[in-house]
């Protein structure tokens, strides 16, 4: 059983962090003054405050990013000016983190001034409301997802995300280099960050180490520069875990493949294989073979089980004769 790892959990992020991480993808720009960036977003979903603008405050999800779409905008523009300003003040008094005006529309008259005066940032996005909300929710769910890091290397081998583990000196880096020569893509080297996203375990590299790896005797190399941009993946689902083990320490590993081990990370169990490391063994080739076998299994083909079935049928035939 793997050692217990420290799980990092996020209870909130600042508006500034949200803007810095996602402004490009959500096409956000600041309207008015840059205020309220220290306010905290405490829930990973997005809210439309239509009911609050109509005066109903019960069950208001004030901890979320608030989106002003066409319906909210049209409603408040039909109010007289004093009532509209009162509704804006009441909305901002709910301690909301920030406001986003969708569809690239101008904010309703009085909203920007009221929000900025109360220290609340207002952003604009040309995206339609539902598209913005869906995209923002996916990004926020990733921001709020628990994470854990583990020593090892991760590669994308023909569409199969493989985490390569093993003690120092077992040849993890050499195996990764061999896989890169075969067309694999590097996800992370030395330290892999994991997060459960949509019931899948996703692996990525800490920002500082992206596209680089350390090779003993050579130092740090830039994988993208050497092998091309296609040799890098920023993130990949973990489909298989392979542990490299010194051959002298194990003599009883599974030979047929009927009994598959599992490796657990953040409550998600992933198929696990141990490979013996010994002089003359093509570890990179074996890892590639294991990845291809895992892909075959994902399509419902289990080579070991199929062989066992054929063997049993053959034995039954011999008995009948």
C-alpha positions as CSV (number, residue, x, y, z in Angstrom):
1,X,0.0,0.0,0.0
2,X,1.4,3.4,-0.9
3,X,2.4,5.8,1.9
4,X,-0.2,8.3,3.0
5,X,0.3,11.6,1.2
6,X,-0.6,15.1,2.3
7,X,-3.7,16.3,0.4
8,X,-4.0,20.0,-0.3
9,X,-7.6,21.3,-0.1
10,X,-8.7,24.7,-1.2
11,X,-11.6,26.4,0.6
12,X,-11.5,29.7,-1.4
13,X,-9.6,31.7,-3.9
14,X,-9.3,35.4,-4.3
15,X,-10.9,37.4,-7.1
16,X,-7.4,38.4,-8.2
17,X,-6.4,34.7,-8.5
18,X,-9.5,33.9,-10.5
19,X,-8.8,36.8,-12.9
20,X,-5.1,36.0,-13.3
21,X,-5.7,32.3,-14.0
22,X,-8.8,32.5,-16.2
23,X,-9.0,36.0,-17.8
24,X,-7.6,34.8,-21.1
25,X,-9.9,31.7,-21.5
26,X,-13.0,33.5,-20.2
27,X,-12.1,36.7,-22.2
28,X,-12.4,38.8,-19.1
29,X,-11.5,42.5,-18.9
30,X,-11.8,44.9,-16.0
31,X,-14.5,47.5,-16.1
32,X,-13.9,50.6,-14.0
33,X,-11.4,50.5,-11.1
34,X,-9.3,47.5,-10.1
35,X,-10.8,47.0,-6.7
36,X,-11.9,44.0,-4.7
37,X,-9.2,41.7,-6.0
38,X,-8.6,40.5,-2.4
39,X,-12.2,39.4,-2.0
40,X,-12.7,35.6,-1.8
41,X,-14.7,33.2,-4.0
42,X,-15.8,30.4,-1.7
43,X,-17.9,28.2,-4.0
44,X,-16.9,26.5,-7.3
45,X,-20.1,27.4,-9.2
46,X,-21.4,30.6,-10.7
47,X,-24.7,32.4,-9.9
48,X,-27.1,34.7,-11.7
49,X,-28.6,37.2,-9.1
50,X,-31.9,37.8,-10.8
51,X,-34.0,37.0,-7.7
52,X,-31.9,39.3,-5.5
53,X,-32.3,42.1,-8.0
54,X,-36.0,41.6,-7.7
55,X,-35.8,41.9,-3.9
56,X,-35.8,38.2,-2.9
57,X,-32.7,37.4,-0.7
58,X,-33.5,34.0,0.8
59,X,-31.1,31.3,-0.3
60,X,-28.9,33.7,-2.2
61,X,-25.6,32.1,-3.2
62,X,-23.5,35.2,-2.3
63,X,-20.2,33.3,-2.1
64,X,-20.2,32.7,-5.9
65,X,-19.1,34.8,-8.9
66,X,-22.2,36.7,-9.9
67,X,-23.1,37.0,-13.6
68,X,-25.3,39.7,-15.1
69,X,-26.9,38.4,-18.3
70,X,-29.5,39.8,-20.7
71,X,-32.5,38.9,-18.4
72,X,-31.0,40.7,-15.3
73,X,-29.9,43.6,-17.4
74,X,-33.3,44.0,-19.0
75,X,-35.1,43.8,-15.7
76,X,-33.1,46.5,-13.9
77,X,-33.3,48.8,-16.9
78,X,-37.1,48.8,-16.6
79,X,-36.8,50.1,-13.0
80,X,-36.7,53.8,-12.3
81,X,-33.3,55.2,-11.4
82,X,-33.7,55.4,-7.7
83,X,-35.1,51.9,-7.3
84,X,-32.4,50.5,-9.7
85,X,-29.6,52.1,-7.6
86,X,-31.2,50.7,-4.4
87,X,-31.2,47.2,-5.8
88,X,-27.6,47.6,-6.8
89,X,-26.6,48.7,-3.3
90,X,-28.6,45.8,-1.8
91,X,-26.8,43.3,-4.1
92,X,-23.4,44.7,-3.3
93,X,-24.1,44.7,0.5
94,X,-24.5,40.8,0.3
95,X,-20.6,40.6,0.4
96,X,-20.4,39.1,-3.1
97,X,-16.9,38.4,-4.5
98,X,-17.3,40.1,-8.0
99,X,-19.6,40.8,-10.9
100,X,-19.3,39.7,-14.5
101,X,-21.3,41.3,-17.3
102,X,-21.8,38.8,-20.1
103,X,-22.3,39.2,-23.9
104,X,-20.0,42.2,-23.9
105,X,-22.8,44.5,-22.9
106,X,-22.4,47.8,-21.1
107,X,-23.2,47.5,-17.4
108,X,-26.6,48.9,-16.5
109,X,-26.3,52.6,-15.5
110,X,-25.3,53.0,-11.9
111,X,-24.0,49.4,-11.4
112,X,-20.3,50.0,-12.1
113,X,-20.1,53.1,-9.9
114,X,-22.0,51.4,-7.0
115,X,-19.9,48.2,-7.1
116,X,-16.6,50.0,-7.3
117,X,-17.6,52.4,-4.5
118,X,-18.2,49.3,-2.3
119,X,-14.9,47.7,-3.3
120,X,-16.3,45.1,-5.7
121,X,-14.6,44.3,-9.0
122,X,-16.7,44.3,-12.2
123,X,-15.6,42.4,-15.3
124,X,-16.9,42.1,-18.8
125,X,-16.9,39.0,-21.1
126,X,-18.2,38.7,-24.7
127,X,-19.3,35.2,-24.0
128,X,-23.0,34.4,-23.8
129,X,-24.2,33.8,-20.2
130,X,-24.6,30.1,-20.3
131,X,-21.4,29.5,-22.1
132,X,-19.5,31.7,-19.7
133,X,-21.1,30.0,-16.7
134,X,-20.3,26.5,-17.9
135,X,-16.7,27.4,-18.7
136,X,-16.2,29.3,-15.4
137,X,-17.7,26.4,-13.4
138,X,-15.3,23.9,-15.0
139,X,-12.3,26.1,-14.2
140,X,-13.4,26.8,-10.7
141,X,-14.1,23.1,-10.0
142,X,-10.5,22.5,-10.9
143,X,-9.3,25.4,-8.7
144,X,-11.2,23.9,-5.7
145,X,-10.4,20.3,-6.4
146,X,-8.1,18.6,-3.8
147,X,-4.6,17.9,-5.0
148,X,-1.7,15.8,-4.0
149,X,1.9,15.5,-5.3
150,X,4.0,12.4,-5.7
151,X,7.5,11.7,-6.9
152,X,7.7,10.1,-10.3
153,X,7.3,10.8,-14.0
154,X,4.2,10.9,-16.1
155,X,4.0,10.4,-19.9
156,X,1.3,10.1,-22.5
157,X,1.9,6.8,-24.4
158,X,-0.3,6.6,-27.4
159,X,-3.2,8.2,-25.5
160,X,-2.6,6.3,-22.2
161,X,-1.5,8.3,-19.3
162,X,1.2,6.4,-17.5
163,X,2.7,7.3,-14.1
164,X,6.2,5.8,-13.7
165,X,7.3,5.3,-10.1
166,X,10.3,3.8,-8.5
167,X,13.2,4.5,-6.1
168,X,16.1,6.7,-7.1
169,X,18.3,5.0,-9.6
170,X,15.8,2.6,-11.0
171,X,15.8,4.3,-14.4
172,X,12.7,6.5,-14.5
173,X,14.3,9.3,-16.5
174,X,16.0,6.9,-19.0
175,X,12.7,5.1,-19.5
176,X,10.9,8.5,-20.2
177,X,13.7,9.4,-22.7
178,X,13.2,6.1,-24.5
179,X,9.4,6.7,-24.6
180,X,9.9,10.2,-26.0
181,X,12.1,8.7,-28.8
182,X,9.1,6.5,-29.5
183,X,6.7,9.4,-29.8
184,X,5.3,9.7,-26.3
185,X,4.6,13.1,-24.6
186,X,6.0,14.3,-21.3
187,X,3.4,15.4,-18.7
188,X,5.6,15.8,-15.7
189,X,9.1,14.8,-14.5
190,X,10.2,14.1,-10.9
191,X,7.1,15.6,-9.3
192,X,3.5,15.0,-10.5
193,X,0.5,16.9,-9.3
194,X,-2.8,15.0,-9.1
195,X,-6.4,16.2,-9.0
196,X,-9.7,14.3,-9.2
197,X,-11.7,16.0,-12.1
198,X,-15.1,14.6,-13.2
199,X,-14.4,11.3,-11.5
200,X,-11.1,11.0,-13.3
201,X,-7.6,11.3,-11.9
202,X,-5.7,14.0,-13.8
203,X,-1.9,14.4,-13.6
204,X,0.0,17.6,-14.4
205,X,3.4,19.2,-13.7
206,X,4.0,22.0,-11.3
207,X,4.4,25.2,-13.3
208,X,8.1,25.6,-12.6
209,X,8.9,22.2,-14.1
210,X,6.7,22.2,-17.2
211,X,8.4,20.9,-20.4
212,X,11.7,20.2,-18.5
213,X,13.2,17.1,-17.0
214,X,16.3,16.1,-15.1
215,X,18.6,13.5,-16.5
216,X,21.3,12.2,-14.3
217,X,24.7,13.1,-15.7
218,X,23.2,15.6,-18.2
219,X,21.3,17.9,-15.9
220,X,18.1,19.8,-16.9
221,X,16.9,19.4,-20.5
222,X,14.2,21.3,-22.4
223,X,12.0,18.5,-23.8
224,X,9.9,20.8,-26.0
225,X,13.1,22.3,-27.6
226,X,14.7,18.9,-28.2
227,X,11.7,16.9,-29.3
228,X,9.2,19.5,-30.5
229,X,6.1,21.0,-28.9
230,X,4.1,17.8,-29.6
231,X,6.3,16.0,-27.0
232,X,4.6,18.0,-24.2
233,X,1.2,17.5,-22.5
234,X,0.1,20.0,-19.8
235,X,-2.4,17.5,-18.3
236,X,-3.4,13.9,-18.8
237,X,-5.8,11.4,-17.2
238,X,-3.9,8.7,-15.3
239,X,-4.7,5.3,-16.8
240,X,-1.9,3.2,-15.6
241,X,0.7,3.2,-12.8
242,X,4.0,1.4,-13.3
243,X,6.5,0.9,-10.5
244,X,10.1,0.1,-11.5
245,X,11.6,-2.4,-9.1
246,X,15.1,-3.8,-8.8
247,X,15.1,-7.4,-10.1
248,X,17.1,-8.7,-7.2
249,X,14.3,-7.9,-4.7
250,X,11.4,-9.6,-6.4
251,X,11.0,-13.1,-7.8
252,X,7.2,-13.6,-7.4
253,X,5.7,-10.9,-9.7
254,X,2.6,-11.7,-11.7
255,X,3.6,-13.6,-14.9
256,X,0.2,-14.3,-16.6
257,X,-1.5,-11.0,-15.8
258,X,-4.8,-12.4,-14.5
259,X,-4.5,-10.7,-11.1
260,X,-4.2,-6.9,-11.7
261,X,-3.0,-4.7,-8.8
262,X,-4.4,-1.2,-8.2
263,X,-2.8,2.0,-6.9
264,X,-4.9,4.5,-5.1
265,X,-4.5,8.3,-5.3
266,X,-7.1,10.6,-3.9
267,X,-9.6,7.8,-3.5
268,X,-9.4,6.8,-7.2
269,X,-8.0,3.4,-8.0
270,X,-5.8,3.0,-11.1
271,X,-4.4,-0.3,-12.6
272,X,-0.9,-0.9,-11.3
273,X,2.0,-3.0,-12.7
274,X,5.4,-3.7,-11.3
275,X,8.3,-4.0,-13.8
276,X,11.6,-5.6,-12.9
277,X,14.6,-3.5,-13.8
278,X,17.7,-5.6,-14.9
279,X,20.6,-5.2,-17.3
280,X,19.5,-5.8,-20.9
281,X,15.8,-5.2,-20.3
282,X,14.2,-2.6,-22.6
283,X,12.1,-0.9,-19.9
284,X,10.8,1.8,-22.2
285,X,9.6,-0.8,-24.6
286,X,7.9,-2.8,-21.8
287,X,6.2,0.4,-20.6
288,X,4.9,1.1,-24.1
289,X,3.7,-2.5,-24.3
290,X,1.9,-2.2,-20.9
291,X,0.2,1.0,-22.1
292,X,-1.0,-0.6,-25.3
293,X,-2.3,-3.6,-23.3
294,X,-4.1,-1.2,-21.0
295,X,-5.7,0.5,-24.1
296,X,-6.8,-2.9,-25.3
297,X,-8.3,-3.7,-21.9
298,X,-10.2,-0.4,-22.1
299,X,-11.9,-1.7,-25.2
300,X,-12.9,-4.9,-23.4
301,X,-10.1,-7.2,-24.5
302,X,-8.2,-9.0,-21.7
303,X,-5.3,-10.9,-23.3
304,X,-4.6,-12.9,-20.1
305,X,-8.2,-13.9,-19.6
306,X,-8.7,-14.8,-23.3
307,X,-5.6,-17.0,-23.1
308,X,-6.9,-18.7,-20.0
309,X,-10.2,-19.3,-21.6
310,X,-8.5,-20.9,-24.7
311,X,-6.3,-23.0,-22.4
312,X,-9.3,-24.3,-20.4
313,X,-11.2,-25.1,-23.6
314,X,-8.1,-26.9,-24.9
315,X,-7.8,-28.9,-21.7
316,X,-11.5,-29.9,-21.9
317,X,-11.1,-31.0,-25.4
318,X,-8.2,-33.2,-24.4
319,X,-10.2,-34.8,-21.6
320,X,-13.1,-35.6,-24.0
321,X,-10.7,-37.5,-26.3
